[in-house]
């Protein structure tokens, strides 16, 4: 079965995935994790890993991929505002999972926007970041998804998002380069046009 050929899945798999009750998915991931462990740990089964499959399943379903079930538009509870000045929320903690090796990448997100008649609660921006980060991701796509969500649901004059993260797929395997950071950005609207130096102002304030 190729990565795009899912026809061999049982039809109930899709129903189970979309079920708001996570229990069936947790049970299935528990079973599959137990099978994987038999190929990884020649010392098992043993007491230290008896509960590992269920712990892993709950972590993946309830935490690391919970973003798939977030209603992103519903996060944008806005407030009317005449302000047109730059708003920046920086150093938002970021944890996501690389879709290529299923290991974390960890860092910070910096989100800025130029209001156009409305602002959004600051905590909601953290939740928007988490909604997309808590999925199987690549950093480039994650950056664009956050920017697009801000642009489409808040309709500001401009949006700019910068992500910086360390990828464990580079630090614990492959080239094994601890401390290497990947920085990505996405710009929309006035930041892209940069007629009044909006992009430079955003970057200058990030360095403070």
Helices and strands as residue ranges (DSSP letters): H 12-18, H 23-40, G 47-49, H 52-59, I 60-64, G 66-69, G 73-75, E 78-80, E 86-98, E 104-114, E 118-120, H 122-133, E 136-137, H 139-154, E 158-167, H 168-171, E 182-189, H 190-193, H 198-206
